Structures are given as structure tokens and as C-alpha cells.
Amino acid sequence: MKKLLLMLGLVLGISAVASAKDTYAHDDSVLPEAARTTIANNFKSKVSVVKIEKDFGRISEYEVILSDGTEISFDRNGNWENVETNNSKSVPSSMVPKAISDYVAKNQPKTRIVGIDKERNGYEIELSNGVDMKFDAKGNFKKYD
């Protein structure tokens, strides 16, 4: 019986820590310096909302929505992981490796890059025509997704 109660208490304790609440802010002061610099250098719009995601009580990710609707995800250190814009805008060219920009311009003319995800082994981009493409870490085309 003691083991059962101990186990139940342990499970409840872990659940309480694991379900730490996400928090929200309405300015960039809660972001790491690297994230603030990325936003200042690449976007004209101001920060509208910052969602601070926590896992086991530690910050795991920042999700930022700018006033123009652009969404940016940053890791806990402020390195960008994902950028999504609406179809009338483009991901800033400074955030897209040149090899990827060149490939898209040549093979998907009249489209814009409206989303980019940094992945473990490269990048996934979304174009304004709805096409998703995967590239390796050097910007070489791998496949349509």
C-alpha cells in the first residue's frame, strides 16, 4: 500500500511540473537578445504577442506574432527555427540561404517563399502557390514534399 501511495504521489508531482503554464507577453522584452536582434534586422512590423512555452518548468520555445501576422518561432536561446508569413508577403531574403533562393527563382518562377523551417538536416520551405520543398543544410534541393 505504501508503494502504491508513493507511486501515485510521484506521478502527480511529475504531472504538476510537466504541465507548467505557458505565459504570454505583448512586447519583445521577454525575448532573448538574439531573437530581438533577428526581429529588428529582418522585419518592419512590431511584436504583437509572445507566447513563452515551457516544458518541465523550463522555457523551451518562444512563439512570436508580429503586427502584420508574421509568425516566428525561436528556441530558448533566441535562434529562429520557423518563419511563416501570409501569401501576400515573403520571408525576408536574409533568412533564406542563397542557394535556396536561387533554386526557387529558377524552378518556381512567379512564387514567393512564405514559410521556412530549419530542420535537423536542412530546410523545408513553403511557396505562395502551396508547394512545399525540402533542401539539405547546404541549400541543395532534395524533394517536393
C-alpha positions in Angstrom: 0.0 0.0 0.0 2.9 2.4 0.8 4.4 1.7 -2.6 1.2 2.4 -4.3 0.7 5.8 -2.5 4.4 6.7 -3.1 4.0 5.9 -6.8 0.8 7.9 -7.0 2.4 10.9 -5.3 5.4 10.7 -7.7 3.1 10.6 -10.8 1.1 13.6 -9.5 4.3 15.5 -8.7 5.7 14.9 -12.2 2.4 15.8 -13.8 2.3 19.1 -11.9 5.8 20.1 -13.0 5.2 18.9 -16.6 2.1 21.0 -17.0 3.8 24.3 -16.2 1.7 27.0 -17.8 2.7 28.8 -20.9 2.9 32.6 -20.5 2.2 35.5 -22.8 3.6 38.9 -23.3 2.8 41.8 -25.6 6.3 43.2 -26.2 9.7 41.8 -27.1 11.4 42.5 -23.7 10.8 38.8 -22.7 12.8 37.5 -25.7 16.5 36.7 -25.6 18.8 39.3 -27.2 19.4 37.1 -30.3 15.6 37.0 -31.1 15.2 40.7 -30.6 18.1 41.3 -33.0 16.6 38.9 -35.6 13.3 40.7 -35.5 14.9 44.2 -35.6 17.1 43.3 -38.5 14.6 41.5 -40.7 11.1 42.8 -40.0 9.4 46.2 -40.1 6.4 45.2 -38.0 6.4 45.3 -34.3 5.9 42.4 -31.9 2.2 41.9 -31.1 2.2 38.7 -28.9 4.9 36.5 -27.5 4.0 33.0 -26.2 6.6 31.5 -23.9 6.3 27.7 -24.0 7.6 25.8 -21.1 8.4 22.1 -20.6 9.0 20.8 -17.1 9.3 24.4 -15.9 12.0 25.4 -18.4 11.5 27.7 -21.4 11.5 25.5 -24.5 10.4 27.9 -27.2 9.2 31.4 -27.9 6.4 31.9 -30.5 6.1 35.5 -31.8 3.3 37.0 -33.8 4.1 40.4 -35.4 1.5 43.1 -36.1 1.4 42.1 -39.8 0.5 38.5 -38.9 4.0 37.0 -39.5 4.8 34.2 -37.1 8.3 33.4 -35.9 9.4 30.6 -33.6 12.6 30.8 -31.6 14.4 28.2 -29.5 15.2 29.0 -25.8 18.4 30.8 -26.8 16.7 33.1 -29.4 17.7 31.3 -32.6 14.9 31.3 -35.1 13.5 27.9 -36.1 10.5 28.8 -38.2 9.1 31.8 -40.1 5.6 31.9 -41.7 4.1 34.9 -43.5 0.8 35.3 -45.2 0.7 34.8 -49.0 0.9 38.5 -49.8 4.3 38.7 -48.1 7.6 36.8 -48.3 10.1 35.5 -45.8 12.9 38.1 -45.7 15.6 37.1 -48.2 18.3 37.5 -45.5 16.8 34.5 -43.7 16.8 32.2 -46.7 20.1 30.6 -47.9 21.1 32.0 -51.3 21.2 28.5 -52.9 17.6 28.0 -51.9 16.5 31.5 -53.2 18.3 30.8 -56.5 16.7 27.4 -56.9 13.2 28.7 -56.2 13.7 31.6 -58.6 14.8 29.3 -61.4 12.4 26.4 -60.8 9.3 28.0 -59.3 9.1 31.5 -61.1 6.4 33.9 -60.0 6.2 32.4 -56.5 7.4 33.7 -53.1 8.8 31.9 -50.1 6.1 32.3 -47.5 7.4 29.9 -44.9 10.8 28.4 -43.9 11.6 25.8 -41.2 15.1 25.0 -40.1 15.2 21.2 -39.6 17.9 18.9 -38.3 19.3 18.1 -41.8 18.3 21.2 -43.7 15.3 23.4 -44.6 11.7 23.0 -45.6 10.1 25.9 -47.4 6.6 26.7 -48.4 5.8 28.7 -51.5 3.0 31.1 -52.2 1.5 28.5 -54.6 1.2 26.0 -51.8 4.2 23.8 -52.8 6.5 22.6 -50.1 10.1 21.8 -50.8 12.9 20.2 -48.8 16.6 21.2 -49.1 19.7 19.9 -47.3 21.8 22.0 -45.0 23.8 23.4 -47.9 20.7 24.5 -49.8 20.7 21.7 -52.3 17.2 20.6 -53.4 16.1 17.2 -52.1 12.5 16.8 -52.9 9.0 18.2 -53.1 7.0 17.4 -50.0 
